Amino acid sequence: SARMMTPLDRVAAQKTAYDVATMGDRLLAQLIEKFEKETGKPAIRTPSGLTYADYKVGLGAIPNESDRVDMHYKASLLNGKVLEDYSIDSKQFDVQTMIPGLKETMTTFREGGKRTVVVPPKLGFPEGMPGKIPTDATLVFELELLRILDPS
């Protein structure tokens, strides 16, 4: 049965939304602290909100949007839950078909590099993917750029 929200219901809903947002902020801060401790360098945050830490700086070329790349990658939610469908040992991708957050990270990522990237919802899947990725989920990608291939 449906009923009208009372003022107390509205306050409770606002508190829950605030708690969820605050928890996400805390998890992100903890993750960034972990990156910085493991790499010995500050994590980089771009103007778009993308955050990344390089575990190994590659010495090769930087891919263009028209390139195809061969990468190892693992995707997870901010809380650490691995997205099995998005965790592959090695796969080839066209940079132009990547989500905006991964396209952006490719502009500073060299062949041979290993990087962890935190992708805010607006640069990933803001609408989510039913049964796989919740709406407005922050995603964490562990990437290794093996090589740049000829464009497809």
C-alpha positions as CSV (number, residue, x, y, z in Angstrom):
1,S,0.0,0.0,0.0
2,A,1.2,3.5,-0.7
3,R,1.2,6.4,1.7
4,M,2.3,10.0,1.6
5,M,5.8,10.7,3.0
6,T,5.8,12.5,6.3
7,P,8.3,15.2,7.2
8,L,10.1,12.5,9.4
9,D,10.2,10.2,6.3
10,R,11.8,13.0,4.3
11,V,14.4,13.7,7.0
12,A,15.2,9.9,7.2
13,A,15.6,9.7,3.4
14,Q,17.9,12.7,3.3
15,K,20.0,11.3,6.1
16,T,20.3,7.9,4.3
17,A,21.4,9.7,1.1
18,Y,23.9,11.7,3.0
19,D,25.3,8.6,4.8
20,V,25.7,6.8,1.5
21,A,27.5,9.8,-0.1
22,T,29.7,10.2,2.9
23,M,30.6,6.5,2.9
24,G,31.6,6.7,-0.7
25,D,33.8,9.7,0.0
26,R,35.5,7.8,2.9
27,L,36.1,4.8,0.7
28,L,37.6,7.0,-2.0
29,A,39.8,8.8,0.5
30,Q,41.0,5.4,1.9
31,L,41.7,4.1,-1.6
32,I,43.7,7.2,-2.6
33,E,45.7,6.9,0.6
34,K,46.4,3.2,-0.2
35,F,47.5,4.2,-3.8
36,E,49.9,6.9,-2.4
37,K,51.3,4.5,0.2
38,E,51.9,1.8,-2.3
39,T,53.4,4.0,-5.0
40,G,55.2,6.5,-2.9
41,K,53.7,9.3,-5.1
42,P,50.6,11.4,-4.9
43,A,47.6,10.2,-6.8
44,I,46.6,12.4,-9.7
45,R,43.1,13.9,-9.9
46,T,42.1,15.4,-13.2
47,P,39.7,18.4,-13.7
48,S,37.0,15.9,-14.8
49,G,37.2,14.1,-11.5
50,L,39.2,11.0,-12.7
51,T,41.8,9.9,-10.2
52,Y,44.7,7.6,-11.0
53,A,47.9,6.2,-9.6
54,D,50.7,4.8,-11.7
55,Y,52.3,1.6,-10.3
56,K,54.6,1.4,-13.3
57,V,55.2,4.2,-15.8
58,G,55.4,2.8,-19.2
59,L,58.2,3.7,-21.7
60,G,56.2,3.2,-24.9
61,A,53.9,5.3,-27.0
62,I,50.6,6.9,-25.8
63,P,47.6,5.6,-27.7
64,N,45.4,7.9,-29.9
65,E,41.6,7.7,-29.9
66,S,41.8,5.9,-33.2
67,D,44.1,3.2,-31.9
68,R,43.3,-0.3,-30.7
69,V,45.1,-1.4,-27.5
70,D,45.8,-4.8,-25.9
71,M,45.4,-4.6,-22.1
72,H,45.0,-6.5,-18.9
73,Y,42.2,-5.1,-16.8
74,K,40.1,-5.7,-13.7
75,A,37.1,-3.6,-12.8
76,S,35.5,-3.3,-9.4
77,L,33.2,-1.1,-7.5
78,L,34.5,1.3,-4.9
79,N,33.7,-1.1,-2.1
80,G,36.0,-3.7,-3.7
81,K,33.4,-6.0,-5.3
82,V,35.0,-7.3,-8.5
83,L,32.9,-7.0,-11.6
84,E,33.6,-10.5,-13.1
85,D,32.3,-9.6,-16.6
86,Y,34.7,-6.7,-16.7
87,S,37.9,-8.5,-15.5
88,I,39.9,-10.0,-18.3
89,D,43.5,-11.2,-18.4
90,S,44.1,-9.7,-21.8
91,K,41.7,-8.1,-24.2
92,Q,41.9,-5.8,-27.2
93,F,39.9,-2.6,-27.2
94,D,39.3,0.3,-29.6
95,V,40.0,3.4,-27.6
96,Q,37.2,5.3,-29.2
97,T,34.6,2.8,-27.8
98,M,35.8,3.0,-24.2
99,I,33.8,4.7,-21.5
100,P,34.8,8.4,-21.2
101,G,36.9,7.8,-18.0
102,L,39.1,5.2,-19.7
103,K,39.4,7.2,-22.9
104,E,40.7,10.1,-20.8
105,T,43.2,8.0,-19.0
106,M,44.6,6.7,-22.3
107,T,45.7,10.3,-23.1
108,T,48.5,10.0,-20.5
109,F,49.0,6.2,-20.3
110,R,52.1,4.7,-22.0
111,E,52.7,1.2,-23.3
112,G,54.1,-1.0,-20.6
113,G,52.4,1.0,-17.8
114,K,50.3,-0.2,-14.9
115,R,47.8,2.1,-13.4
116,T,44.8,2.1,-11.1
117,V,42.0,4.5,-12.2
118,V,39.0,5.6,-10.2
119,V,36.2,6.5,-12.6
120,P,33.4,8.7,-11.2
121,P,29.9,7.8,-12.3
122,K,29.6,10.6,-14.9
123,L,32.7,9.2,-16.7
124,G,31.6,5.6,-16.5
125,F,28.1,4.2,-16.4
126,P,25.9,6.8,-14.7
127,E,22.7,4.8,-15.5
128,G,24.4,1.6,-14.3
129,M,23.9,-1.8,-16.0
130,P,21.1,-3.8,-14.5
131,G,22.3,-6.7,-12.4
132,K,26.0,-5.7,-12.9
133,I,26.7,-2.1,-12.1
134,P,24.5,0.0,-9.8
135,T,23.3,3.4,-10.9
136,D,25.8,6.2,-10.1
137,A,28.6,3.7,-9.2
138,T,32.2,4.8,-8.9
139,L,34.4,2.2,-10.6
140,V,38.0,1.2,-10.0
141,F,40.0,-0.2,-12.9
142,E,43.4,-1.9,-12.6
143,L,45.0,-1.5,-16.0
144,E,48.1,-2.7,-17.7
145,L,48.7,-1.3,-21.2
146,L,50.5,-4.2,-23.0
147,R,50.7,-2.7,-26.5
148,I,49.1,-0.4,-29.1
149,L,47.9,-2.3,-32.1
150,D,47.0,-1.0,-35.6
151,P,43.6,0.7,-35.7
152,S,40.8,-1.6,-36.5
